[in-house]
Amino acid sequence: MFNTCNTVIIIVMRYINFTRKRILHGSTIFLKVLAILIITSCEQSSSIQLYTEYHNQKTVCFSMINKPYDIVFMGDSITEMGNFDKYIPDSINLGISGDYIWATNDVVRYAVKISPKKLYLMTGINSLKDYSLEESKAQYKALIECISKALPDTQIILESVLPHANGLVVISEFNSYIQQIAEEKGFRYLDLYSLYAVDGKMPAELTIDGLHLKPETYNIWYEVIRADLRKEYYPQLRTTRCMQRFAREFLAHSEAEE
């Protein structure tokens, strides 16, 4: 796009110089204005956020969905890598690896097509990596506005971003913002961060690379979702410390059974 714009600009400016003595002054002004408009257009197009090829491939698959689901999971790779549709009845996973927060706006239209009763959203870690905290907050706010307008009859559950092995402080700051948005919108906030964090970090035994969960570690997440759907909230989940203990005990029990 940028090369095409440059070519057009060069052609217009050369034409102006070549015809300077042969056309009216007003026409010259018109062509200069045209060149300025093209330059402005190019500057704007260079800032257009483009989806990854993988995102485009996934959305092609999403466009083929032809049945409703009660539950939709939406987010980035951490969501996509979970087998929610296997462990959570009547659910579908619309997570896309590598997506920034702003890219998830494009997925909302497929959630609308599905018309879910509940939507669980976890997104943010990719934007926090490549954008500032304030930019990430702005992206998240825009996404929530998009979801609110597109799915007014769907119950929205905002999930916290999971901890990182490096103990990134920005994640906690961003999670506080997610909780604030949830309170303002009347959405539920699901603090998954506290289920996995130990001293503000993701324990090495729970992750494959410091961020993404091991397959068996998703069991903690699945169990909390199942409890949420049954509306049978475990009493031991009422405090952060008890939530962490529940998560460790649940994982240990799962490993013992294996």
HUBEL-V283548 format. One record per helix or strand. SS is the DSSP state (h for helix, s for strand). FROM is the first residue (numbers start at 1). LEN is the number of residues. If there is no record, write none. Layout:
# HUBEL-V283548
SS & FROM & LEN
SS & FROM & LEN
This chain:
# HUBEL-V283548
h & 2 & 17
h & 25 & 22
h & 53 & 10
s & 71 & 5
h & 77 & 4
h & 84 & 4
s & 91 & 3
h & 101 & 14
s & 118 & 5
h & 125 & 6
h & 133 & 18
s & 155 & 5
h & 169 & 17
s & 188 & 3
h & 193 & 4
s & 197 & 2
s & 201 & 2
h & 204 & 3
s & 207 & 1
s & 213 & 1
h & 215 & 16
h & 235 & 3
h & 240 & 18
